[in-house]
Amino acid sequence: MSKGKLTAKQIADYHRDGYVIVRQLFSKEEIGLLSRAAKEDRALDQHSFSKDDGKGAKIRLSLWNHPGDGVYGMFARCHKLVNSVEQLLNDEAYHYHSKMIMKDARVGGAWAWHQDYGYWYQNGVLLPDLCSVSIAVDKATKENGCLQVLKGSHKIGRVDHILTGDQAGADMERVNEAKKRMALVYCVMQPGDALFFHGNLLHASDRNNSENPRWSMICCYNFKKNNPYKEAHHPCYTKLKKVPDAMIKKVGAKRFDDDKSNVAWLDDKKDVSARRLKPKAAAK
């Protein structure tokens, strides 16, 4: 595997805490190209869907499996991101899926406390050691609903998740006990910062009560030896073709209308991870 961007200390922090923030992994120019592309992308908007947070607000997102050849793909496939993920997974990484979280000003809803592996367990993934990378497209603050994590909570193991409304959340009895023992950290980020986090890390976010949007792109990776034992709506092992970091600017600088990204959009109706969970009313 090629050398990634993470230091020995950052790798140790990730395995101890379940997450690490890498400041300015992407330059101002690079993240500006991603922001422009996403906010001008009619396909991204047309393929978006909303999740009700149970409190009268909704969070909007678009999700896709294979990264494609456009600017989204260049971010998800670039050496500095993928090689860093491989440092954490200690194996060849492949793209599990990506999504754009569009938490719009004043209306962007909250995400309940959850673990990503709480969903992905349903897809035949045996080990929880997947890695997600949340790239700040906009500035992330407490006021606009930045990500919150419970430091070290990935060591708890998989927590039962219960479907309530449009979101599946972790068993709050466990979450509340974890809060008594583990530090709650608000992941305040600048555009271009990247948060790497473990599949079992408990995380959530509040509603956006500010005048500023909080968009973020989250790229999720599995490792080759953790190939799911059955087919699901997210892919089994598929060789990821990495690209040089310079391809972000090369592709992102093109007229967006000419961008044939080949993004494999995923319809929310095909995302069955959460719907396999027991509704709250049926939980014993």
Secondary structure by P-SEA (a helix, b strand, c coil): cccccccaaaaaaaaacccccccccccaaaaaaaaaaaaacaaaaaabbbbbccccbbbbbcccccccccaaaaaaccaaaaaaaaaaacccccccbbbbbbbccccbbbbcbbbccccccccccccccbbbbbbccccccccccccccccccccccccbbbbccccccccaaaaaaaaacbbbbcccccccbbbbbccccccccccccccbbbbbbbbbbbcccccccccccccccccccccccaaaaaaaaccccccccccccccccccccccccccccccc
